[in-house]
């Protein structure tokens, strides 16, 4: 472990595809760990796979992290003392380190083909699936020259130690891999291309990373990395071996690992639906960690203050969209009113409810209705359907078909007639007066239960069965528009 007292964690994704919530959960835990310990977070891009990596994916990673407020102390667009922070720009570094390791005998040239390894395993009565048999470890100069004369180019393999390899995992406790159970891994391809098995530990060593928190799918590669760190220390490249913590899988439906192809894994689906940064980060934190046994809702600041990686569960965590929505709804309701208006406005513009530059009247209406809507939405995009009735032109207003079919048929006509009559007589158009007039006319006058009494009026006024509070909505809509909609529902009763 490091002699330094400064915690240095890292987040090092490959820019392939759209950011995945499991990947972001890993970023969040590394960020919270670094911030909790007053340490540093290094953001590094592992983009050596030219066939799969893309600039678009790279930009999406930066966009997603910025949206969530996961910042980094070193990395792309920030810089730092150990750059460059994109592996595609570090090839000369890997070649230099590989040459040092080869010269010191930590790496060796291996010429065996897969077919030759398989044939040797079978001839020895062993399972070919055991992998490489370390055959090339002790080739003579003559043997290597003979292979080269055949036109073969060698890969470079790491000479694994003949002893047990183990570590105390920050999440899983003591883990040991018995001696001679891990074949010597390839670190450099025959064409000179460095593999993840080399680049990842070399970067961590040169960037002085003290703690590696990563997914449990990478746990089988850890013994190879620990062996390489020891070799890197012997050649003066590394100063220490970092501590490892392997985070639990994020599971989807059917207890399968959440796939990149699963729509519920796409980070931007949550932004598009109107999840808040606070709500989504709160939920992602619960995928393996909790602030207390009896508490699910907390702020980002509270998470940072309490985060302890040794309290992360080793068990898989299931991604539950419904729970994520419920937690997000709690954070939406906690927003100051002005902040809610600010955050919901882009979703109303996207949905065509508001114009790009809302008028003063539109802004005043939105500010007035916002607190009533804020109590009823779980994601910000829900607000669009809920407030559309306040902003739509009258010649374009029409109740939703299903709501109209169930609530504006022939049976609703007496209710609408009584409501219209009572409201037309009102001297002032205010919430309390509207409420009293409708209760007197429909509950007392017609003897209806409130649900039966007000549903037709709600659908006639707002076009929906779920809306902001009815009486406040009618006051905001105004006398003329409200009465006009009731008259239209009477003139054009739904036949359903």
Order of alpha helices (4+ residues) and beta strands (2+ residues): beta-alpha-beta-alpha-alpha-beta-alpha-alpha-beta-beta-beta-beta-alpha-beta-alpha-beta-beta-alpha-alpha-alpha-beta-alpha-alpha-alpha-alpha-alpha-alpha-alpha-alpha-alpha-alpha
